[in-house]
Amino acid sequence: MATSTNNPADDFYDAAPLEPHLLYQGEILVDVPLLHMPKESRWQLLRTRSGRRFEEALEHGNLGGLVFVVDSNKSREEWYAFPDGDFVAARLSKRPALVLSQTCDVQVKDFIQVAPIFDADTDDVERLRGGEELYSAFYLAPHPPHFGHSYADLELMQAVHKSYIKRLKSEQHFRLKEARTRTLQRALTRYFGRPNSYDVGADTAPEAGTYLCVACFYKNGIVTAVERAAGQEFHYCTTCGGRGWVKRGR
């Protein structure tokens, strides 16, 4: 069956997904509440005027009453007073998000891992499409009216309780096609499974031995080996131009 070349979403998103009432890995959700840590190196802890914990003031459907904030950097006692955590002042926003958890985990667990979706700069679209350089970004084709060229930021992934995901309208979510979901799985594996390599221009061989080119193995399925003495610099691979090297095990 021919696909349309006018809409990039035709090859990217499933217009009639299997079991649309369920959540799958590769689902794009709209208006997911995501928490953003403050950039400052401190938290503003919430306290009630009565001296109770803010959590206690919210019990039984109460609204909390008057509160004030405490600088977490100014009182170690305040920050560590409650081992199970504390209520803080932070920024919450609703935005599109990509479901990263495996489908079986999505179905049985209360929390799912999602990555927030951001608009892509025009200059970065081709790099995002290639997917090789930007390990923490997964490209998403335009899906009007929700977003244009975009990416899911794997670096900012977080857990969201499923009760916060409202499914009032079918258009509030859509899903990657099966082939694109496999691409997502590969991107997640690459992001979390990158070998700890020694890099050209940054590292020297920690000890004498045989070192293998990372790119040759992962991209081409071949082995390129070089010998290095302790303290010797690494050079770009003469086979593929790669810059990362791992030491061969004994």
N, C-alpha and C positions, 0 to 999 in steps of 0.2 A: 504494500500500500504506500503510495507516495505521500510525502509529508510536505507541508507548506514551507516555503522559504521566506515568507513575509513576516512570520511571527517566530522569534527565537524560542518562545515557550513551547512550540509544538513538539520539538525534540527533547524537551527538558522536563516538562511536567505532565503528569498523568491526568487526562481530562476525565477519566472514569476509573478511579482507583478501586482496587479490591477492598471490600469492607470499609466503605467511606466513613462509617460511624466509629471506627476504631483508629487509634493512633499507631503509626508505623514509623520506623526509622526513615529519615528523609522527608518527614512531614514539615511543611512550612506553616507556622502558626502566626496569627495576626494578633496584635495587642497583648503580648505576653508581658506581665510585670517583671522587670529585671532590676536588681539592686546594683547600684554603682557606689563603690567605696569612695570616700572623699580623698582627693589627691594629697591633702595635708597628712603629715605623719602622726595624726592623732584622731581619736574619735570623740564625738560629743555624746556623753552618756546622759540618758534621760532619768530624772528623778521627780517624784511628786512633792508638792509643797508640804504634804503631811509627813514626809519622810519614808513612805512606803515605796517598795519597788514599783516601777511602772507596770510591770506584768501583773502585780496584785491589783493595781487600780483598774485594770482592764477586765478583771474577772466578772462573770455573770452579766456580760453585755454592757458594762459601764464604759464610758468614753474617756476615762482617765483623769479628768479634772485638770487643774492647773499644774503645769510642769515647769521645771527649769533644767538647764543643762550643766554638766560637769565636764571639765577638760580632763580626758583620760591621762594626759601626760603630767598633770599636776598632782595626782594622787594615786599612787600605786594601790593603796587600800581600796579605792573606789573601783578600779579596773578589775582587781582580782577578788572582789568580795563575793562574787557569785560564779562558781565553777562552771555552771551550765550555760553561761552567757549573760548578755545584758541587752537592754533596748538602747538603741542609738539613733542619732539624727543622721540620716543618709539620704541619697537621692534615688528615687524610684521612678522609672519611666516605663511606658508601655510601647513596645515596638515589635516588629516581626522577628521571629526566631526559628532556627532550624533544629529539629529533633535529632540528637546524636545517639541516644541510647539505642541499643539493639532492640528490635521489635519485641522479642520475647520478654525483655526486661520492662519495656514500656507497658506491656499488658498486665504484669503481675506486681510491679513495684509502685510505691506511692510517689516517689520522686523520679523525675526524668532529667537527663542532661540535655541542655539546649545551648545553642550559640547565637548571640544576637546578630542581626543582619543590618548592614550599613550600606549606604550608597557608595558606589565605586567612582573614584576620580576617572575622568575620561582618559588620562594618560596611563592609567594602570589596567585598563580593561584587557588589553592583549596579554599582559603578564599574568593576570588572574586566570584568563582562559587557558594559558599554558600549564599553570599549576605546578611547575617544577621549582620555581625560585621561592614562592611565597608559601612556606610550609604551614603557616598559621591562618591562611585565608582560603576559603572554598568558594569558588566562583558560582554565582547564580544568575541565570539569564533573566532579562526583563519579564515581569509578569504584571502588566497594567491591570488595575490601577494601583496595585500594592507597592510596586517599586520598579525602577529601571535596572540597568546593569548594577549588580550588587555583589556582596560577598558576606559569608558567615565567618565571623571572627572566632576561630577556635581558641585563641588565647584568652578570650573573655567568657568562655563557657561557664555555666553555673547550673546548679540543680534547682528545679522549680517543682513545687508540689502540684499534683494533677488537679487539685481542686481549684487552682487559679486559672485553669484553661477552660474558658467558656466556649461551648459549641452551640451557640444559639442559631447560627446561620451556616449553611453549607459553604458559602463563599469565604468564611473566616479562616479556612485552611485549604491547602492543596498539597500535593505530594510529588516528589521526584519520581520520574520513571525508574523502572527497575535497573536499567543500565546505569543511570545517573546515581542511583543509590549505591551501586557497586563502586562507582568512582569515589563517592563519599567515604565508603569503607576503606578504600585504598588510601585516601587522604588522611584519615584518622590513624591508620596503621603507620603511615610515613611520619606523621606528626609526633606520635608517641613512641615509635619504634626506631627512631633515627639512632644509628650507632654513635657512640662517643669517639669521634675520630680526631686524629692529629691533622691540623690544617696547614696548608702552605702559607708562609708569611707570618704565622702566629705561633707555631709550635716547632720544637725539635724532637728528635727521637729520644724517648726517655731511657732506652737501653738498646743495645745492639740486637739486630734480628731482622726478620722478614716482615715487610709491611705490605698490605693489600689495598688496592684502590677501591674505595667504597662505590663510586659511580659506575665503574665497570661491572661490578657484581649486580647492583640493583637495577641499572638501566639496560645492560646488555647481556647479563647472565654469563659473563666471562671473568676470569681471574687474571689480574695484572699485578705482579709482585716486584718489589724492589728491596734491595738490602740497604740497611742503614746502620751506621755506627752510632754509639751513644753520643748525643749532642749534635748529630748531623742534621742539617736542615732538610725539609721536604721540598720537592719540586712538583710542578703540575704533571699529571699523568701523560705520558707520551702516546698512550692509546686513545684516550677519550678527552683529555684536558681537565679531568677532575682534580679537585684540590684536597680531598679528604682521604686519610689513610688510617687503617686499623692494623694492629699488630696481630700476626698469625699466631694462633694458640699452639702450645707444645703438644 
